[in-house]
């Protein structure tokens, strides 16, 4: 990944995190952490990977995707990009996968 794309990706993550935390008025979304973003080369589309604390992850992800138009509008006013990418939010399951692996390893260790 080139330096320009990486800078834009990091700025996108910071801006979206800030918008969700301070500007989004949907209390049912709860606490969201933006983990990563994948942006197309022409900056038209962005896949945003998020993690939630608590239950109802699918419900909260749907609410977040429903608010993506508002988030994109706010992003356009803050961003220095020529194009504001279309956003799609995905649940990042890295934390859950890591926890499952850790539990399996702990179980194997106890059986020895």
N, C-alpha and C positions, 0 to 999 in steps of 0.2 A: 504494500500500500504506500502510495507516495505521501510526502509530508503534508501537502495541501489537503488531501482527502482526510488524513488523520486529524489534522487541526480542526477541520470542519465537523468531523464526527464527534470529537471531544466537546466542541462548542455546542453542537446539537444536543448531546447528552446533558450538559449543564443547563441549557435553556429549557429543555423539556422537563427536567427534574424541578427546576424552579417554578415553571408554570403549573405543574401538577401540585406542588406543595403549597404555593401561595395564591394562585389565581383560580384554580378549579374549585368550584363551590359545591361539589357533590360529596356529601359526607359518607356515602355508602362505598366509595372507592377505598377509603381508608389510607393507610400508609403504604406508599409505593416507592420502590427503589428502581431507578433505571440502571440496568446492568450493562447493556451494550447496544450498539446500533450498527446496522449494515446498510450502507447507502450505495445506490447504483452509481456507476461512473458518471452519468450525466446529472446526478443529484435530483432526479425526478421522483424517486421512491426511496423510502427508508423503512426498514423493519426495526422496530424498537423492542428490545427484550427487557422485560420488567420482572420484578420479584415482589411478592406480597407477604406481609406478616399477618398470620391468622388464617381463618377458614374462608370458604366461598370464593376461591380463586377464580373459577370460571365465570361466576356472576360478576365479580369485580372487573375481570378482564373485558367482559362485554360492555360494562358501563364505561370503561376507559376507552374502548374502541368507539363507543357512541359519542364520546366527547372529543374525538380526534379532529373534527372540524374546528371547534373552538381552540383547541391546542395549536392547530396549524395557523389559525388567524393570529393568535398571540405570538407565535414563533415568527411569523412574517414581519411583525412590527419590531421585533428584537434582533432579528437575524441580519447579517451582512451579506447573505447569499443572494445571488440574482434570482434563483428559483427557490421556492419553499417546497420541500419534498412532500409528497403524499405519504401520510403516516399510517402504519399498521402496527398494532401492538401485539406482542406474543409473550406468553409466560415462559420465563427462563427456569428450567428445571434443574439447573446445575447444583443448586444447594440441596435439593431433595435427593438427587442421585448420589451426591457425596455422602449424605447422611446414611443412605441405604448401604453404600459400600462400607462405611465405617462400622455399621451395625453387623454386617456379615463378617467382617474381619474380627470384630470383638467376639462374635459367637464362635468362630473358628479357634480363636485364641483360648477361649474358655474350655472348649472341648479337648484341647491338647493336654 
